[in-house]
Amino acid sequence: MKNPGHSFRLVSIPKDEAYWIITEGMFLTVSSNHVVTVIDFPELFGMSLLEIQKIYNAESEELGTEGKARERIILSLVMKGFIRIRYYRKRSSWTINVHKLSKNKSNIIRDWAVQMLEYGYPGLDSVIIDMPDRRIEETLSGVSSDNAMKNIRNE
């Protein structure tokens, strides 16, 4: 299922509308959907293709579809510390799935937001930071601010 269009960057964040943040400074762009990216590069996520297939089999779903198996895989990866980001054009809204907003994670997200503003995404675009225990809505400009991110961490 390898798809063209994935890119790895260690210094600058590529302009895209969907990402996995693998480690600090490593953004993996998503060419079709997040779960297919995991299937294409399971080793980057500490998984094997066999393990992923077992999850799909348990849900009686076809590999790569967006159903319950996808939800299980993405939630598992977020809980392990990976960050998932997706832009929804119709809503002019970003969703960020993150386990918890540590100082390190909030700095990574802030740097991402700064780069998206430099790429021309509107500062008033909504950013929903979705964590297991809470959901925070902010603007892209707000997320790019040190003070806003500090306040979000302390809420």
C-alpha positions, 0 to 999 in steps of 0.5 A: 500500500505504499503511496507516493506523496509522503515526505520526511523533514527534520528542520522545516515543516512541509506545507500540507493539510495532514501530518503525523508528528513522529518525534520532535522535529519529524513531521510525516505528511499524510497523502491520503489518510492517517491510517494508510500512512501507518500501514505504509510505514508501520515501523515508524509507529512501533508496529508491524503490518501483521499487528495492524492486520490483526486489528482490522481482522478483529473488527472484520474490516478491510485493511486501510478502511476508516472504521473501528480498526482505524479508531483503535489504531489512531487512539493507540498511537496518540496514547503512545505520544504521536500527534495527529493533525488534520485540516478540514477545508470546509470548516477552515479548522484544524484538529490536533489529537494529542495524549497530553500537552506537555511543554515539549508537545506544546512547543512542537504544536506552537512551532507547527502553527507558526509555520502554517501562518507563514504558509498563509493559513488564516490566523482565525482558522479554528484549532481544536486540540483534542485530548482524552480528558479535554478538548480545547478550541483556539485560533491558529494565531493563538496556538502560535503564541507562547502565552496561549500555549502556556495557558492551555497547558495550565487549564 
